[in-house]
Amino acid sequence: MGERRPGLPASGARVAGRLPAIAAAVPRRPGPRVLALGGGPGAASRGVARRIEHGYVLGIDRSPKAISLARAGSQSGIAPGVLEFRQLAAEDFELAPTEAPFDLSFAVRVGALDGRHPDAGKRVLPRIIAALTPTARLFIEGGNPLREIRLKS
């Protein structure tokens, strides 16, 4: 583990200062399905995809411009099926009928999870939990650099 995944760009393309630390903080294991919430232009999603083996990362963001940038900058990961991006808000996310649930999710600047948008916050957790496996974990920006949200009591 730790090797650069084939089909993904090298880290030479610099990303915002906190994103490498966030990508490095996402727990890694072989073969996970990862849901990246608030993926923006895709830097964190690409970083996580480089770190996991035989996995898949879906990045979502409400911004059409961010998703366009993510797709444009991620073709080498999209083509082999390692990465995918969808334009929608986290609080509107649902698995497609034939889509498998995710093993792990992380969020970067998602107002519905960090308290900036409390109305959306009431809807987001049930939506995300419904898209995760029973043993999945959810991390959001705001720890050092991530903190885990407990999904079960």
WOHU-V62701 format. One record per residue. PHI is phi in whole degrees, -180 to 180 (NA if undefined). NEAR is the number of other C-alpha atoms within 8 Angstrom. Layout:
PHI | NEAR
PHI | NEAR
This chain:
NA | 5
94 | 6
-77 | 6
-70 | 8
-74 | 10
-61 | 4
84 | 8
-121 | 12
-65 | 9
-67 | 6
-71 | 6
-57 | 5
-73 | 6
-66 | 5
-117 | 7
-54 | 6
-49 | 6
-84 | 7
-65 | 10
-61 | 11
-67 | 9
-65 | 12
-59 | 11
-70 | 10
-82 | 8
-68 | 10
-56 | 5
-123 | 7
-159 | 7
-67 | 8
77 | 9
-77 | 14
-100 | 12
-116 | 13
-106 | 12
-100 | 14
-93 | 13
67 | 14
-66 | 15
51 | 11
-77 | 11
95 | 15
-61 | 11
-67 | 11
-61 | 14
-64 | 12
-62 | 12
-67 | 12
-60 | 15
-67 | 12
-89 | 13
-97 | 15
-104 | 12
56 | 7
-112 | 12
-144 | 12
-125 | 14
-109 | 13
-102 | 15
-123 | 17
-156 | 16
-76 | 9
-88 | 9
-60 | 8
-66 | 6
-63 | 12
-68 | 16
-61 | 9
-65 | 10
-61 | 13
-65 | 13
-64 | 7
-89 | 8
-127 | 13
-58 | 8
-71 | 9
-97 | 13
-71 | 11
-54 | 8
-84 | 8
85 | 8
-81 | 11
-126 | 15
-149 | 10
-133 | 10
-133 | 9
-95 | 10
-170 | 10
-79 | 10
-57 | 15
-72 | 12
-108 | 8
-69 | 9
-143 | 8
-66 | 9
-68 | 5
-53 | 4
-104 | 5
-87 | 6
-75 | 5
-69 | 9
-97 | 13
-88 | 12
-158 | 12
-139 | 14
-140 | 13
-130 | 14
-123 | 10
51 | 7
-104 | 10
-58 | 11
-70 | 15
-105 | 12
-101 | 9
94 | 8
-74 | 7
-132 | 10
-62 | 9
-64 | 7
-67 | 10
-61 | 13
-68 | 8
-98 | 9
-70 | 13
-62 | 10
-59 | 7
-65 | 13
-69 | 12
-59 | 9
-64 | 7
-96 | 10
-109 | 13
-70 | 9
-60 | 4
-103 | 6
-67 | 10
-125 | 11
-124 | 12
-121 | 12
-128 | 14
-62 | 12
132 | 7
-99 | 7
-128 | 5
-96 | 10
-117 | 12
-131 | 10
-89 | 8
-98 | 8
-71 | 7
-93 | 7
-128 | 3
-83 | 3
